[in-house]
């Protein structure tokens, strides 16, 4: 009996430790995980990363245009940083940043959404909270001024995760969110890209050489909660109600307090096939990799060169900005004084 107790007591201790760490420990488990995060040595109080799309971004970009992109990214990043510094939630911070970028016609989301093959605009968005894995998404919306806010309402006001097309529009009616006629999303730059895409299609030329336009934000707040948000107008000339990775939880958007928050930008179909956002989280949870190591392995080891990239914030506040394309509009800031915006390596 004594020998049996000597064997069982250590085992019981391990089981109790595992139960305490389990995400299923109880209703307050998300809060408990957050407290563990903040007690870790070296953890920063808050951190945020943003992106405005990845792809073929020429280094010959006119200096004035480059300054405009940098100015917009800095303004978006500062908006999120100030919200977090004031003690706001990561969920509020990422929504504010993405709304700002949706209203900026330079980026392929909201006002700057690209044209479909039929000359209209169809937008997708998703948002996720790492504390309890709550998430909401919309796809194929055509009149919603800020799709990211409608995605949050799906998360908070329904029992669903993803609403699409006419159903999402009816939900927007019920929620009385700001609406605009589809023509509101027209911009000269996107119109030119659409015409070029149609011409290439007529010539049966392969590839458009455009950026993989998406906007996104990920954040860790002072409470230890992670959140991610992504919004996009999709790809120029898309057909048949095509939906990419942005509103697909686990592909283009993911957040879990145990690991990280991820927002992706790139060739959406590839990010869906490889479940990129969740794969990075899983490599951290099950493989013990750091955020940087996990993101590098997926972006450089599983995707093809040029497919795009991700931004991520880990539960300790470390940040990863990883891409395999020519460039990625991106920025990062944290409580330690970091504040930077970049386009190329």
Helices and strands as residue ranges (DSSP letters): H 2-21, H 29-39, E 47-55, H 63-85, H 90-102, G 110-112, E 123-129, E 135-141, H 147-157, E 162-164, H 165-175, G 182-185, H 188-202, E 211-212, E 215-220, E 226-232, E 253-255, E 260-266, H 268-273, H 276-287, H 291-301, E 308-314, E 319-323, E 327-334, E 339-342
